[in-house]
Amino acid sequence: MMSFERYEGLSQRYSRMSPFLSMLVVFALLTAFMVFVPMANQSYAGGGGWLPDAMVQLFGKILCFALLAVALDLVWGFCGILSLGHGAFFALGGYAISMNLIYATADEKLAQITDPIARDDAVKQSIFSVVGQGEDPWPWFWMLADQFWFQAAMVLVVPGLLAFGFGWLAFRSRVTGVYLSIITQALTLALGYLFIMNEFGLRGNNGLSGLQNVLGASMTETSTKATLFIASGIALMAGYVLTLFLTQSKFGSVLRGIRDDEDRIRFLGYAVEGYKVFAFVVSAMMAGVAGALFAPQAGIINPDSFGPLKSIEVAVWVALGGRGLIYGAIVGAVAVNLLRSALTGGWINQIGFGVVSIDVSGVPWPEFWPIVLGLLFVLVTLLMPRGLMGLWHSMLALIWRRLLRGWVVADADPTTPGSGTAGAVGQPEDAAKAQHVVASA
């Protein structure tokens, strides 16, 4: 038998340790996955394993999407900021690193030109001739595109500066709720229209493509694909640790207070705008890192990444998995993207079981995907407002309560006073306390 005091203590201890235990489980699964995929593909032995190279790249991109979902969960799940503009931060990170990758790819192809100035001109011609600007001077922001370290720094700096400027103006004006979501979406649209212009200096609608050289390694090599896949997994782990550190500290407590009642937190003397701006900037930087890892694995980054549907889809991932739960965002991103790949990639030809089955092999899933995504969002909102992981938590709590009610309450002997649980249940007020403790488990 367990006393109610001990049961309460164990419950509180579990509540404190639960986020860290969840992190260990996620890390164990991710580590096993990052070991299994290269082995199944034989990536570091020249390839040829039973897992195709395309699947290694697909899994790497999905891990990047999971990091993007974690970034949004930091501001939406813990701070109540529904940003529909995180696709912009993701795209900016991708563009920042792709400038170096496309330069390195062109420079490698023109290695036979020994004169540095002539080769630099030839590289520029190779990059911009597709939009008829090969004879123009380099745009000023391309001046250090040949320096990987600089472009890697821009992956963090550019999204961070944009998030800081936007957040400072929006949060100081106390724009919240749906109005904030609308202007984040407007920011994404404005950037998309800017990047689609040839005159802007990023090849317009063509984007930056042919990203085949990553620090001297060719993307045609299976080992390079596996290395980027592993790097994406490590980045996801780092993003998880950073988000967990922020949300489980006093800073995280203030963020949750802002989410639940911003006016009360402001009345208590906290600089609400500063907390929101900091969380928004960190989230934008994480999204930039996700974009930087995604671009070389996709081989291209273009203005489509700024599309409204892209940012809305990220919100669907978080809502489906369960916002406010870091691993929920990961589950949502992985589940939705695997479903999209299964439908649009022809993995699913029939829906149903046995006699009752429907042939869907001829359905144009790429065109129908936005409809499927919308239906998913509606169903989750109506049937699982806490998402898949929230439902899982509710089921576990229900099972836990059923088991403990028989152990802690029903088996107690009310005629034996002072004997731990039995004595507690013998008193009406203690019985009420027991009921409250078990119900809150």
Buried (B, 14 or more C-beta within 10 A) or exposed (E): EEBBEEBBEEBEEEEEEEBEEBBEEBBEEBEEEBEEBBBBBBBEEEBEBEBEBEBBBBBBBBBBBBBBBBBBBBBBBBBBBBBBBBBBBBBBBBBBBBBBBBBBBBBEBBEEBEEEEEBBBBBBBBBBEBBEBBEEEBBEBBEBBBEBEBBBEBBBBBBBBBBBEBBBEBBEEEBBEEEBBEBBBEBBBEBBEEBBEBEBBBBBEBBBBBBBBBEEBEBEBBBBBBBBBBBBBBBBBEBBEBBBEBBBEEBBEBBBBBBEEBEEBBEEEBEBBBBBBBBBBBBBBBBBBBBBBBBBBBBBBBBBBBBBBBBBBBBBBBBBBBBBBBBBBBBBBBBBBBBBBEBBEEEBEEEEEEEEEEEBEEBEBEEEBEEBBEEBBEEBEEEBEBBBBBBBBEEEEEEBBEEBBEBBBEEBEEEEEEBBBBBBBBEEEBBEBBEEBBEEB
